[in-house]
Amino acid sequence: APAADPPTGVAAANPPSVILITIDTVRADRMGFLGSTRGLTPQLDALASQSILFERAYSQAPLTPVSHATILTGTYPRFHGVRDFGTRLPDSPPYLPAIFRARGYHTGAFVSSIILDPKNGFAPGFERGFDTYDAGFHRGKRGEARLGSIQRRGEETVTRALAWLQKNRQGPVFLWVHIWDAHDPYDPPAPFAQRFASAPYDGCVAYVDATVGKLLAGLRSAGI
């Protein structure tokens, strides 16, 4: 008979760390591992070559909080109850970070947009189960730049996540890193802005890919 799950609060021997990377608004037709020939995603292509790849996956909603609620609960919107921005994630559905924390994991979330900030009314309840939920955005004032108010570069999100990881390497971790830079308005940083001046969305995808590469390199350095 298959082994039963360990009781709540009981950790398995040498449990693996789990890293969840979510990337907002990336198109399948820009991914090399899904057939694109644009050469935008060498880091993701390398990861895919070592991975199980689901070639047919279906989003449950074209809204960031709803989709992430589905990913983190394993349920459909009619069960987890998140249907729009600002809808609270209730305590009733199973929630991945809470399950991991009950089994002795350190849990941390590092998000790149106010859209997933629980304290600003867009994703209330998402912090449940996380020891650290790194958001801290504020609604931008007229004329204020998006970066630093409602959004941060993926590189900064990755830097924060890896700094947290260095302090929480005793035992397994569940780490969620969310990257937003492929969302509009399409404004990739240098050198991607110059390299893709006529196709800024492609520049954003290439930047996101490079950012994921930095995260993967940091994970390898940490022994994950």
N, CA and C of each residue as an Amber inpcrd file, in Angstrom:
protein
   672
   0.8510000  -1.1790000   0.0000000   0.0000000   0.0000000   0.0000000
   0.8930000   1.2370000   0.0000000   0.4670000   2.3350000  -0.6340000
   1.2760000   3.5430000  -0.6330000   1.3740000   4.1300000   0.7620000
   2.5170000   4.7480000   1.0250000   2.7250000   5.3680000   2.3300000
   1.7840000   6.5460000   2.5000000   1.2630000   6.7000000   3.6940000
   0.3720000   7.8280000   3.9860000   1.1950000   9.0870000   4.1790000
   0.5600000  10.2410000   3.9820000   1.2290000  11.5030000   4.2550000
   1.5840000  11.5710000   5.7280000   2.7280000  12.2040000   6.0750000
   3.0600000  12.3400000   7.4910000   2.0350000  13.2340000   8.1800000
   1.7810000  13.0180000   9.4710000   0.8460000  13.8760000  10.1920000
   1.2800000  15.3320000  10.1410000   0.3330000  16.2370000  10.2860000
   0.6520000  17.6610000  10.2960000   1.7030000  17.9520000  11.3580000
   2.7310000  18.7180000  10.9520000   3.7770000  19.0850000  11.8940000
   4.9240000  18.1000000  11.9520000   4.8020000  16.9580000  11.2660000
   5.8610000  15.9510000  11.2640000   6.5970000  16.0300000   9.9380000
   7.8880000  16.2900000   9.9780000   8.6800000  16.4460000   8.7650000
   9.2450000  15.1080000   8.3130000   9.2720000  14.8860000   7.0070000
   9.9110000  13.6920000   6.4630000  11.4200000  13.8180000   6.5780000
  12.1130000  12.6870000   6.5070000  13.5650000  12.7180000   6.5740000
  14.1330000  13.3550000   5.3110000  15.0130000  14.3250000   5.4820000
  15.6710000  15.0080000   4.3730000  14.6930000  15.4660000   3.2860000
  13.6750000  16.2240000   3.6420000  12.7100000  16.6560000   2.6210000
  13.3660000  17.6430000   1.6560000  12.9820000  17.6190000   0.4010000
  13.5870000  18.5280000  -0.5750000  13.0270000  19.9360000  -0.4490000
  13.8390000  20.9160000  -0.7910000  13.3250000  22.2720000  -0.9290000
  12.5230000  22.3740000  -2.2200000  11.5620000  23.2900000  -2.2200000
  10.6810000  23.4720000  -3.3680000  10.6940000  24.9410000  -3.7630000
  10.9780000  25.2000000  -5.0430000  11.0410000  26.5610000  -5.5570000
   9.9520000  26.7350000  -6.6060000   9.0800000  27.7090000  -6.4040000
   8.0260000  28.0360000  -7.3590000   8.3730000  29.3740000  -8.0130000
   8.5300000  29.3670000  -9.3320000   8.8150000  30.5960000 -10.0890000
   7.6180000  30.8530000 -10.9860000   6.9820000  32.0040000 -10.8120000
   5.8760000  32.3730000 -11.6980000   6.2550000  33.6500000 -12.4410000
   5.9470000  33.6580000 -13.7330000   6.3370000  34.7710000 -14.6050000
   5.0720000  35.3050000 -15.2660000   4.7680000  36.5540000 -14.9970000
   3.5380000  37.1460000 -15.5110000   3.6140000  37.3940000 -17.0130000
   2.5200000  37.1060000 -17.7000000   2.2530000  37.5380000 -19.0790000
   3.3630000  37.2000000 -20.0710000   3.8720000  35.9790000 -19.9950000
   4.8020000  35.5140000 -21.0280000   4.0310000  34.6330000 -22.0090000
   4.2630000  34.8620000 -23.2860000   3.5560000  34.1340000 -24.3380000
   4.2690000  32.8270000 -24.6550000   3.4830000  31.7890000 -24.8860000
   4.0590000  30.4950000 -25.2580000   4.8740000  30.5980000 -26.5440000
   4.4490000  31.4670000 -27.4760000   5.1560000  31.5340000 -28.7600000
   6.4640000  32.3030000 -28.6880000   6.8690000  32.7250000 -27.4900000
   8.1970000  33.3160000 -27.3000000   9.1640000  32.3590000 -26.6090000
   8.6850000  31.1870000 -26.2190000   9.5020000  30.2310000 -25.4860000
  10.2130000  29.2900000 -26.4530000  11.5340000  29.2600000 -26.3880000
  12.2800000  28.3640000 -27.2600000  11.9050000  26.9150000 -27.0550000
  11.6680000  26.5030000 -25.8050000  11.3480000  25.1030000 -25.5380000
   9.9530000  24.7270000 -26.0320000   9.1670000  25.7160000 -26.4720000
   7.8610000  25.4410000 -27.0750000   7.8760000  25.7230000 -28.5780000
   9.0830000  25.9130000 -29.1500000   9.1880000  26.0090000 -30.5930000
   9.5680000  27.3590000 -31.1530000   9.6850000  28.4060000 -30.3130000
  10.0800000  29.7100000 -30.8300000  11.5210000  29.6760000 -31.3390000
  11.7590000  30.3740000 -32.4440000  13.1170000  30.4560000 -32.9870000
  13.7280000  31.8410000 -32.7650000  13.1320000  32.6470000 -31.8810000
  13.6180000  34.0070000 -31.6510000  14.8410000  34.0630000 -30.7340000
  15.1220000  32.9920000 -30.0400000  16.3130000  32.9420000 -29.1900000
  16.2190000  33.8070000 -27.9480000  15.0230000  33.9770000 -27.4040000
  14.8300000  34.8810000 -26.2660000  15.0400000  34.2050000 -24.9190000
  14.9600000  32.8720000 -24.8510000  14.8450000  32.2090000 -23.5540000
  15.8690000  31.0940000 -23.3350000  17.1570000  31.3630000 -23.4690000
  18.1350000  30.2840000 -23.2830000  18.1330000  29.6900000 -21.8760000
  17.8810000  30.5110000 -20.8570000  17.8820000  29.9920000 -19.4870000
  16.6850000  29.0710000 -19.2500000  15.5110000  29.5180000 -19.6780000
  14.3190000  28.6910000 -19.5260000  14.4060000  27.4370000 -20.3900000
  15.0210000  27.5630000 -21.5790000  15.1890000  26.3930000 -22.4470000
  16.0750000  25.3440000 -21.7730000  17.1550000  25.8160000 -21.1380000
  18.0580000  24.8860000 -20.4560000  17.3390000  24.1990000 -19.2970000
  16.5310000  24.9660000 -18.5460000  15.7700000  24.3690000 -17.4520000
  14.7670000  23.3490000 -17.9860000  14.0880000  23.7040000 -19.0750000
  13.0940000  22.7930000 -19.6520000  13.7260000  21.4950000 -20.1300000
  14.9740000  21.5870000 -20.6190000  15.6360000  20.3770000 -21.1310000
  15.9320000  19.3780000 -20.0220000  15.9020000  19.8330000 -18.7630000
  16.1590000  18.9640000 -17.6150000  14.8800000  18.6580000 -16.8360000
  13.7360000  19.0170000 -17.4050000  12.4980000  19.0270000 -16.6360000
  11.4090000  18.2120000 -17.2970000  10.3570000  17.9610000 -16.5260000
   9.1010000  17.4890000 -17.0940000   8.3810000  18.7040000 -17.6530000
   7.9800000  18.6440000 -18.9080000   7.3770000  19.7830000 -19.5900000
   5.9300000  19.4540000 -19.9630000   5.0170000  20.2860000 -19.4910000
   3.6120000  20.1500000 -19.8660000   3.3560000  21.0530000 -21.0640000
   3.1620000  20.4630000 -22.2280000   3.0140000  21.2380000 -23.4530000
   1.6110000  21.8170000 -23.6110000   0.6540000  21.2930000 -22.8580000
  -0.7090000  21.8120000 -22.9200000  -1.1570000  22.1140000 -21.4940000
  -1.1590000  23.3850000 -21.1450000  -1.5860000  23.8280000 -19.8190000
  -2.5810000  24.9570000 -20.0130000  -3.5530000  25.0420000 -19.1200000
  -4.6490000  25.9800000 -19.3090000  -4.7930000  26.8770000 -18.0820000
  -4.7110000  28.1690000 -18.3030000  -4.9170000  29.1130000 -17.2160000
  -6.3840000  29.1130000 -16.8070000  -6.6290000  29.2610000 -15.5200000
  -7.9980000  29.2770000 -15.0290000  -8.6630000  30.6410000 -15.1340000
  -7.8550000  31.6790000 -15.3560000  -8.4130000  33.0290000 -15.4950000
  -7.3190000  33.9460000 -16.0150000  -7.6780000  35.0000000 -16.7670000
  -6.6750000  35.9480000 -17.2530000  -6.3940000  37.0580000 -16.2390000
  -6.3790000  36.7010000 -14.9590000  -6.1370000  37.6540000 -13.8800000
  -5.0870000  37.0740000 -12.9390000  -4.1050000  37.8880000 -12.5850000
  -2.9700000  37.4030000 -11.8030000  -3.3700000  36.8020000 -10.4580000
  -4.1540000  37.4930000  -9.6030000  -4.4790000  36.8740000  -8.3110000
  -5.2780000  35.5890000  -8.4540000  -6.2080000  35.5410000  -9.4060000
  -7.0270000  34.3380000  -9.5760000  -6.1560000  33.1630000 -10.0060000
  -5.2730000  33.3920000 -10.9760000  -4.4040000  32.3230000 -11.4530000
  -3.4790000  31.8270000 -10.3480000  -2.9070000  32.7470000  -9.5810000
  -1.9970000  32.3310000  -8.5200000  -2.7400000  31.6500000  -7.3770000
  -3.9610000  32.0390000  -7.1150000  -4.7530000  31.3240000  -6.1140000
  -4.9630000  29.8810000  -6.5390000  -5.2070000  29.6570000  -7.8220000
  -5.3500000  28.2940000  -8.3300000  -4.0520000  27.5170000  -8.1830000
  -2.9360000  28.1310000  -8.5530000  -1.6340000  27.4540000  -8.4540000
  -1.3370000  27.0680000  -7.0050000  -1.6150000  27.9700000  -6.0720000
  -1.2150000  27.7690000  -4.6770000  -2.2110000  26.9370000  -3.8730000
  -3.4250000  26.7520000  -4.3880000  -4.3910000  25.9140000  -3.6810000
  -4.6770000  24.6040000  -4.3980000  -4.3700000  24.5270000  -5.6940000
  -4.6910000  23.3300000  -6.4460000  -6.1770000  23.1520000  -6.6920000
  -6.9220000  24.2460000  -6.6310000  -8.3690000  24.1770000  -6.8290000
  -8.8060000  25.1950000  -7.8740000 -10.0270000  25.0040000  -8.3780000
 -10.6010000  25.9410000  -9.3350000 -11.1370000  27.1810000  -8.6110000
 -11.3000000  28.3020000  -9.3560000 -11.7970000  29.5290000  -8.7140000
 -13.1040000  29.3420000  -7.9450000 -13.9930000  28.4960000  -8.4140000
 -15.2540000  28.3590000  -7.6880000 -15.0660000  27.6780000  -6.3380000
 -13.9210000  27.0190000  -6.1390000 -13.6170000  26.4250000  -4.8430000
 -12.7710000  27.3590000  -3.9760000 -11.7540000  27.9980000  -4.5600000
 -10.9200000  28.8750000  -3.7220000 -11.5200000  30.2670000  -3.5470000
 -12.4890000  30.6430000  -4.3740000 -13.2510000  31.8610000  -4.1260000
 -12.6560000  33.1520000  -4.6250000 -11.4410000  33.1330000  -5.1870000
 -10.8270000  34.3570000  -5.7050000 -11.2650000  34.5230000  -7.1560000
 -11.9790000  35.6130000  -7.4300000 -12.5220000  35.8090000  -8.7720000
 -12.0920000  37.1240000  -9.4030000 -11.4450000  37.9840000  -8.6220000
 -11.0730000  39.2980000  -9.1470000 -10.0040000  39.8860000  -8.2540000
  -9.4710000  41.0170000  -8.6630000  -8.5550000  41.7610000  -7.8070000
  -9.2890000  42.1620000  -6.5320000  -8.6300000  41.9760000  -5.3990000
  -9.2220000  42.4040000  -4.1380000 -10.0900000  41.3830000  -3.4610000
 -10.3800000  40.2470000  -4.1330000 -11.1590000  39.1970000  -3.4820000
 -10.2590000  38.4440000  -2.5160000 -10.7080000  38.2920000  -1.2850000
  -9.8670000  37.6580000  -0.2760000  -9.7680000  36.1500000  -0.4910000
  -8.5590000  35.6210000  -0.3640000  -8.3640000  34.1770000  -0.3490000
  -8.7750000  33.6740000   1.0250000  -9.8160000  32.8600000   1.1160000
 -10.2920000  32.4220000   2.4340000  -9.3490000  31.4180000   3.0760000
  -9.6190000  31.1380000   4.3540000  -8.7890000  30.1930000   5.0960000
  -9.1520000  28.7430000   4.8130000 -10.2900000  28.5050000   4.1690000
 -10.7960000  27.1390000   4.0450000 -10.0700000  26.2690000   3.0260000
  -9.6980000  26.7820000   1.8280000  -9.0770000  25.8510000   0.8770000
  -7.6710000  25.4550000   1.3050000  -7.2000000  24.2750000   0.8720000
  -5.8050000  23.9120000   1.1490000  -4.8770000  24.9520000   0.5290000
  -3.7800000  25.2530000   1.2150000  -2.8900000  26.3190000   0.7470000
  -1.4650000  25.8160000   0.8630000  -0.7750000  25.7910000  -0.2730000
   0.5310000  25.1490000  -0.3570000   1.5330000  25.6510000   0.6870000
   1.7350000  26.9740000   0.8490000   2.7180000  27.3990000   1.8550000
   2.3540000  26.9720000   3.2740000   1.0660000  26.9670000   3.6060000
   0.6610000  26.5350000   4.9450000   0.9380000  25.0500000   5.1460000
   0.7230000  24.2510000   4.0900000   1.0120000  22.8220000   4.1790000
   2.5050000  22.5980000   4.3900000   3.3320000  23.3200000   3.6430000
   4.7810000  23.1820000   3.8130000   5.2240000  23.6350000   5.1990000
   4.6970000  24.7770000   5.6610000   5.1360000  25.2870000   6.9600000
   4.7610000  24.3190000   8.0780000   3.5900000  23.6790000   7.9600000
   3.1830000  22.7040000   8.9710000   4.1100000  21.5030000   9.0130000
   4.8680000  21.3100000   7.9490000   5.8050000  20.1880000   7.8830000
   7.2560000  20.6230000   8.1030000   7.4330000  21.7900000   8.6880000
   8.7550000  22.2130000   9.1140000   9.5550000  22.9990000   8.1070000
   8.9320000  23.4340000   7.0140000   9.6260000  24.2270000   6.0050000
   9.6720000  25.6930000   6.4070000  10.7610000  26.3870000   6.0200000
  10.7640000  27.8480000   5.9910000  10.0470000  28.2720000   4.7080000
   9.1750000  29.2520000   4.8050000   8.3670000  29.6410000   3.6480000
   8.5350000  31.1320000   3.3750000   8.8340000  31.4690000   2.1260000
   9.0210000  32.8690000   1.7600000   8.4450000  33.1630000   0.3920000
   7.7950000  34.3300000   0.2620000   7.2470000  34.7930000  -1.0130000
   7.8720000  36.1300000  -1.3630000   8.2740000  36.2880000  -2.6190000
   8.8920000  37.5230000  -3.0980000   8.2240000  37.8760000  -4.4170000
   7.3870000  38.9140000  -4.3860000   6.5720000  39.2600000  -5.5470000
   7.0140000  40.6010000  -6.1090000   6.8040000  40.7780000  -7.4130000
   7.3360000  41.9400000  -8.1280000   6.3050000  42.9950000  -8.4550000
   5.0610000  42.8120000  -8.0060000   4.0150000  43.7670000  -8.3680000
   3.0210000  43.9300000  -7.2330000   2.4540000  45.1190000  -7.1520000
   1.4140000  45.4030000  -6.1640000   0.1950000  44.5160000  -6.3600000
   0.0440000  43.9590000  -7.5670000  -1.1120000  43.1190000  -7.8800000
  -1.1720000  41.8960000  -6.9630000  -0.0380000  41.4830000  -6.3990000
  -0.0070000  40.3500000  -5.4750000   0.3530000  40.7900000  -4.0600000
   0.1280000  42.0600000  -3.7510000   0.4240000  42.5910000  -2.4170000
  -0.8170000  42.4590000  -1.5390000  -0.7590000  41.6480000  -0.4780000
  -1.9440000  41.4590000   0.3720000  -2.3770000  42.7240000   1.0980000
  -1.4210000  43.5950000   1.4300000  -1.7360000  44.7440000   2.2790000
  -2.2370000  45.9430000   1.4990000  -2.2530000  45.8560000   0.1870000
  -2.7460000  46.9670000  -0.6150000  -4.0850000  46.6650000  -1.2730000
  -4.7270000  45.6010000  -0.8280000  -6.0860000  45.3350000  -1.2660000
  -6.2300000  44.5310000  -2.5300000  -5.1240000  44.1690000  -3.1780000
  -5.2250000  43.4300000  -4.4390000  -5.2700000  41.9180000  -4.2220000
  -4.5370000  41.4100000  -3.2470000  -4.4610000  39.9530000  -3.0240000
  -4.5530000  39.6350000  -1.5370000  -5.6130000  40.0770000  -0.8650000
  -5.7160000  39.8040000   0.5780000  -5.8170000  38.3180000   0.8560000
  -5.1480000  37.8860000   1.9190000  -5.1600000  36.4830000   2.3090000
  -4.0290000  35.6620000   1.7460000  -3.3000000  36.2020000   0.7730000
  -2.2340000  35.4310000   0.1490000  -1.0480000  35.2200000   1.0890000
  -0.9160000  36.0330000   2.1160000   0.2300000  35.8880000   3.0140000
   0.0940000  34.7040000   3.9590000  -1.0780000  34.0830000   4.0160000
  -1.2870000  32.9360000   4.9090000  -0.2800000  31.8370000   4.6000000
   0.3700000  31.3510000   5.6350000   1.3060000  30.2510000   5.4790000
   2.7380000  30.6470000   5.1910000   2.9840000  31.9350000   4.9630000
   4.3420000  32.3890000   4.6640000   4.9900000  32.9940000   5.9100000
   6.2060000  32.5620000   6.2140000   6.9860000  33.2320000   7.2560000
   7.3380000  34.6530000   6.8210000   7.6620000  34.7980000   5.5480000
   8.0040000  36.0880000   4.9540000   7.1940000  36.2600000   3.6840000
   6.5120000  37.4120000   3.5590000   5.8250000  37.7530000   2.3150000
   6.3230000  39.1330000   1.9250000   7.2760000  39.1540000   1.0230000
   7.9850000  40.3860000   0.6970000   7.2640000  41.1160000  -0.4380000
   6.5090000  42.1570000  -0.0760000   5.8160000  42.9710000  -1.0710000
   6.1320000  44.4390000  -0.7650000   5.3490000  45.0680000   0.0940000
   5.6750000  46.4150000   0.5490000   5.5560000  47.4980000  -0.5030000
   4.6130000  47.3540000  -1.4290000   4.4210000  48.3750000  -2.4530000
   3.4720000  49.4610000  -1.9370000   3.3870000  50.5440000  -2.6650000
   2.3840000  51.5740000  -2.3580000   1.7970000  52.0900000  -3.6540000
   0.5810000  52.5380000  -3.5850000  -0.0880000  53.0570000  -4.7740000
   0.6070000  54.3280000  -5.2200000   1.0190000  54.3380000  -6.4790000
   1.8060000  55.4580000  -6.9790000   1.0130000  56.7610000  -7.0390000
   1.6870000  57.8340000  -6.7150000   1.0890000  59.1580000  -6.8340000
   1.2460000  59.6550000  -8.2650000   0.5110000  60.6730000  -8.6030000
   0.5710000  61.2110000  -9.9570000   2.0110000  61.5870000 -10.3030000
   2.4950000  61.0690000 -11.4100000   3.8440000  61.3760000 -11.8600000
   4.9280000  60.5090000 -11.2510000   4.5900000  59.6740000 -10.2710000
   5.5930000  58.8280000  -9.6400000   5.8870000  57.6210000 -10.5320000
   7.1520000  57.2280000 -10.5990000   7.5520000  56.0920000 -11.4260000
   6.9410000  54.8020000 -10.9090000   6.6360000  53.8970000 -11.8380000
   6.0910000  52.5930000 -11.4550000   7.0930000  51.8040000 -10.6060000
   8.3560000  51.8090000 -11.0640000   9.3840000  51.0880000 -10.3230000
   9.6070000  51.7690000  -8.9840000   9.5080000  50.9990000  -7.9180000
   9.6700000  51.5550000  -6.5900000   8.3560000  51.8960000  -5.9120000
   7.2700000  51.9420000  -6.6780000   5.9730000  52.2130000  -6.0590000
   5.0510000  50.9980000  -6.1980000   4.6940000  50.6440000  -7.4370000
   3.7850000  49.5190000  -7.6440000   4.4670000  48.3200000  -8.2960000
   5.7300000  48.4300000  -8.5620000   6.4330000  47.3700000  -9.2810000
   7.9110000  47.4440000  -8.9380000   8.6110000  46.3100000  -9.0180000
  10.0710000  46.3040000  -8.9260000  10.6250000  45.3640000  -9.9920000
  11.8410000  45.6500000 -10.4010000  12.4930000  44.8040000 -11.3850000
  12.6710000  43.3830000 -10.8390000  12.6240000  42.4360000 -11.7550000
  12.8280000  41.0540000 -11.3610000  14.1660000  40.8280000 -10.6880000
  15.1880000  41.5460000 -11.1270000  16.5040000  41.3970000 -10.5040000
  16.4650000  41.7320000  -9.0220000  15.7300000  42.7890000  -8.6630000
  15.6280000  43.1600000  -7.2480000  14.8550000  42.0950000  -6.4740000
  13.7870000  41.5750000  -7.0740000  13.0290000  40.5140000  -6.4260000
  13.9130000  39.3000000  -6.1760000  14.7040000  38.9170000  -7.1630000
  15.5970000  37.7730000  -7.0280000  16.6480000  38.0400000  -5.9510000
  17.2100000  39.2420000  -5.9230000  18.2070000  39.5860000  -4.9090000
  17.6340000  39.4510000  -3.5070000  16.4060000  39.9350000  -3.3250000
  15.7520000  39.8180000  -2.0110000  15.5070000  38.3610000  -1.6510000
  15.0730000  37.5770000  -2.6310000  14.7890000  36.1670000  -2.3700000
  16.0520000  35.4050000  -1.9800000  17.1490000  35.6600000  -2.6860000
  18.3930000  34.9490000  -2.3860000  18.9670000  35.3880000  -1.0380000
  18.7850000  36.6520000  -0.6730000  19.2340000  37.1140000   0.6490000
  18.4490000  36.3970000   1.7480000  17.1450000  36.2450000   1.5530000
  16.3380000  35.5020000   2.5180000  16.7950000  34.0540000   2.5970000
  17.1020000  33.4770000   1.4430000  17.5090000  32.0820000   1.3950000
  18.7900000  31.8550000   2.1850000  19.7170000  32.7890000   2.0980000
  20.9750000  32.6520000   2.8360000  20.7420000  32.5660000   4.3380000
  19.6700000  33.1890000   4.8220000  19.3710000  33.2040000   6.2530000
  18.4840000  32.0450000   6.6770000  17.9880000  31.2710000   5.7190000
  17.0210000  30.2260000   6.0390000  17.4100000  28.8960000   5.4060000
  18.7020000  28.6030000   5.4040000  19.1680000  27.3750000   4.7620000
  19.2510000  26.2060000   5.7280000  18.8700000  26.4130000   6.9880000
  18.8330000  25.2930000   7.9150000  17.4930000  24.5880000   7.7570000
  17.4990000  23.4940000   7.0330000  16.2660000  22.7780000   6.7620000
  15.6950000  23.1580000   5.4090000  14.6040000  22.5150000   5.0130000
  14.0310000  22.7420000   3.6860000  13.2890000  24.0710000   3.6050000
  13.1720000  24.5870000   2.3830000  12.4510000  25.8420000   2.1640000
  11.4220000  25.6470000   1.0570000  10.3310000  26.4030000   1.1780000
   9.4100000  26.6140000   0.0680000   9.5160000  28.0840000  -0.2940000
  10.0200000  28.3720000  -1.4900000  10.2880000  29.7380000  -1.9240000
   9.4960000  30.0250000  -3.1900000   8.6950000  31.0780000  -3.1550000
   7.9380000  31.5340000  -4.3180000   8.5340000  32.8510000  -4.7960000
   8.9200000  32.9080000  -6.0650000   9.4430000  34.1190000  -6.6860000
   8.5620000  34.4580000  -7.8820000   7.9890000  35.6390000  -7.8530000
   7.1000000  36.1040000  -8.9210000   7.7750000  37.2460000  -9.6700000
   7.8080000  37.1580000 -11.0150000   8.4850000  38.1530000 -11.8580000
   7.4540000  38.7650000 -12.7940000   7.4770000  40.0880000 -12.9090000
   6.4010000  40.8620000 -13.5370000   6.8180000  41.5660000 -14.8180000
   8.0970000  41.5860000 -15.1540000   8.6090000  42.5420000 -16.1440000
   8.0760000  42.3630000 -17.5580000   7.4750000  41.2180000 -17.8780000
   6.9300000  41.0510000 -19.2240000   5.5310000  41.6540000 -19.3640000
   5.0230000  42.2420000 -18.2960000   3.7130000  42.9010000 -18.3320000
   3.8510000  44.2870000 -18.9500000   2.7450000  44.7860000 -19.5280000
   2.8000000  46.1470000 -20.0560000   2.8420000  47.1510000 -18.9000000
   3.3820000  48.3570000 -19.0820000   4.0000000  48.8620000 -20.3110000
   5.3700000  48.2110000 -20.5230000   5.6870000  47.9160000 -21.7610000
   6.8860000  47.1410000 -22.0700000   8.1110000  48.0530000 -22.0760000
   8.8640000  47.9940000 -20.9870000  10.0280000  48.8730000 -20.8350000
  11.2090000  48.0900000 -20.2570000  11.8170000  47.2280000 -21.0510000
  12.9450000  46.4520000 -20.5420000  14.1290000  47.3590000 -20.2250000
  14.9610000  46.9760000 -19.2700000  16.1480000  47.7670000 -18.9530000
  17.2430000  47.5400000 -19.9840000  18.2810000  48.3560000 -19.9020000
  19.4610000  48.1430000 -20.7410000  20.1270000  46.8340000 -20.3260000
  20.7490000  46.1290000 -21.2630000  20.8800000  46.4210000 -22.6920000
  19.7300000  45.9010000 -23.5380000  18.7030000  45.3450000 -22.8840000
  17.6040000  44.7330000 -23.6320000  16.7700000  45.7780000 -24.3730000
  16.6440000  46.9630000 -23.7910000  15.8770000  48.0140000 -24.4620000
  16.5130000  48.3960000 -25.7860000  17.8400000  48.4690000 -25.8160000
  18.5400000  48.8270000 -27.0370000  18.5450000  47.6630000 -28.0330000
  18.7520000  46.4640000 -27.5260000  18.8450000  45.2930000 -28.3950000
  17.5080000  44.9740000 -29.0600000  16.4280000  45.3000000 -28.3640000
  15.0920000  44.9950000 -28.8820000  14.2720000  46.2750000 -29.0300000
  14.9020000  47.3080000 -29.5610000  14.2310000  48.6080000 -29.6630000
  12.9530000  48.5380000 -30.4810000  12.9190000  47.6910000 -31.4920000
  11.7300000  47.5900000 -32.3380000  10.7370000  46.5400000 -31.8470000
  11.0890000  45.8310000 -30.7920000  10.2040000  44.7890000 -30.2550000
  10.3490000  44.7590000 -28.7340000   9.8380000  45.7800000 -28.0380000
  10.0820000  45.8880000 -26.6000000   9.5270000  44.7180000 -25.7940000
   8.4190000  44.1140000 -26.2440000   7.9210000  42.9490000 -25.4960000
   8.9400000  41.8190000 -25.5290000   9.5550000  41.5810000 -26.6780000
  10.5900000  40.5580000 -26.7660000  11.7550000  40.8960000 -25.8370000
  12.0740000  42.1770000 -25.7420000  13.1230000  42.5930000 -24.8210000
  12.7660000  42.2660000 -23.3820000  11.4980000  42.4390000 -23.0280000
  11.0460000  42.1080000 -21.6730000  11.1790000  40.6140000 -21.4190000
  10.7950000  39.8030000 -22.3960000  10.8920000  38.3510000 -22.2410000
  12.3560000  37.9360000 -22.0950000  13.2340000  38.5270000 -22.9010000
  14.6580000  38.1930000 -22.7970000  15.2180000  38.6100000 -21.4330000
  14.7740000  39.7640000 -20.9200000  15.2150000  40.1970000 -19.5940000
  14.7160000  39.2510000 -18.5110000  13.4560000  38.8600000 -18.6040000
  12.8950000  37.9220000 -17.6370000  13.6860000  36.6170000 -17.6500000
  14.0120000  36.1350000 -18.8290000  14.7840000  34.9000000 -18.9310000
  16.1410000  35.0430000 -18.2460000  16.8250000  36.1600000 -18.4950000
  18.1170000  36.3860000 -17.8510000  17.9640000  36.4680000 -16.3330000
  16.8680000  37.0500000 -15.8740000  16.6180000  37.1580000 -14.4430000
  16.3870000  35.7940000 -13.8200000  15.6380000  34.9470000 -14.4940000
  15.4620000  33.5780000 -14.0090000  16.8140000  32.8680000 -13.9550000
  17.6740000  33.1370000 -14.9250000  19.0050000  32.5460000 -14.9020000
  19.7890000  32.9380000 -13.6620000  19.6620000  34.2060000 -13.2430000
  20.3540000  34.6500000 -12.0240000  19.7950000  33.9500000 -10.7930000
  18.4810000  33.7450000 -10.7720000  17.8870000  33.0210000  -9.6560000
  18.3890000  31.5810000  -9.6250000  18.4030000  30.9150000 -10.7640000
  18.8610000  29.5290000 -10.8060000  20.3200000  29.4180000 -10.3990000
  21.1370000  30.3910000 -10.8230000  22.5510000  30.3640000 -10.4180000
  22.6800000  30.5410000  -8.9180000  21.8500000  31.4240000  -8.3440000
  21.8710000  31.6140000  -6.9040000  21.4220000  30.3780000  -6.1390000
  20.4480000  29.6750000  -6.6710000  19.9920000  28.4400000  -6.0510000
  21.0800000  27.3760000  -6.0900000  21.7620000  27.2890000  -7.2190000
  22.8570000  26.3150000  -7.3090000  23.9640000  26.6520000  -6.3010000
  24.2690000  27.9380000  -6.1710000  25.2990000  28.3360000  -5.2050000
  24.9080000  27.9960000  -3.7740000  23.5980000  28.0100000  -3.5140000
  23.0940000  27.6770000  -2.1770000  22.9390000  26.1840000  -1.9820000
  23.2790000  25.3950000  -3.0070000  23.1950000  23.9550000  -2.8830000
  21.8200000  23.3860000  -3.1400000  20.9550000  24.1600000  -3.7930000
  19.6010000  23.6720000  -4.1300000  19.5550000  23.3090000  -5.6110000
